[in-house]
């Protein structure tokens, strides 16, 4: 079995962060988002992964190389344009060949990995196995119509969903999926929809089975989804403190503290993760915070937020909460008079000020 993972697209809902980096490299609990998919694959005994990337994008291969560090052999497959998930599968046929494979959307995060779904796929001897999850907003997803324990239909982002069972970004196939993607037409938005390929398999009498996620799963398409995924991952971390904590600081709950990091006269409440070479001085770090490498937080408060590498937060009077800060962001309280706000903001930035 092989793995096919998506890492293309443009991440428009995550701008301005994605103006300067591929969204699959955004950290969740200080680990690149795409690393979760690669680890799930390795833990399932898979040795080869194909990663779909935008044409000309080298950021993913720069980050993950040939996959050796994950115990995988990675092949990078360029997609010329975002033409739908059906098109992704179609261009991957030379890599997959006749083998069964798991198709994993690289911006999905879930608890427990994918081993169970692979076992269900094999035990059902399915041609296609879908992973479903009950969601409050099924019109954002492909939706499965299930009757008497069987999938009888699939619709892509329907206005009036027939169920609340979303088709998550985890699919398992045998080689018949290539027949499907080569026999469907582009949708009204010009894409080969994977839901249409699934419906083709149903119409042709192929076996389409499913598993339902009983834990948590997140499609990290929006900033709020990233923060929620970060929270869910941090709920499962183990305490590991490699840096130094002075006697005037209070650190409670499960906290990961990286190498050469210092907590000085501060209060840190877990679950939280703090990277390497971080300085936290006279500050408060609240639950569900992920602080990247090389950050400095001075006389400020942060909670339920993601800070990427090399951020500097100094003398901010109000707590920073539910925020996503990219690499090398500086937030400093001015000492000059008259007191003013000064900003350097990229396209589609968002700022709330009291």
Protein Blocks (a to p, Z undefined) as FASTA:
>chain_A
ZZdddfedjolmlccklmmocfklpceehiafklmmmmmmmmnopabdcddddehiaklm
mmnmnolmnopacdddddfbdebjklmmmmmmmmnmmaccddddfkbccehijmlmmmmm
mmnopabdcdddddfblmlpccdddeehiafbdcehifbdcbfcdcdfbdcddfklmmmm
mmcccdfkopacfklmmmmmmmnopacdddddfbdcdddfbfklmmmmmmmmmmmcccdd
fbdcdfkbccedjddddehiacehiacdddddddehiacehiacdehiacdehiacehia
cehiaddehiacehiabdcehiacdehiacdddfbdcddddddddehiacddZZ
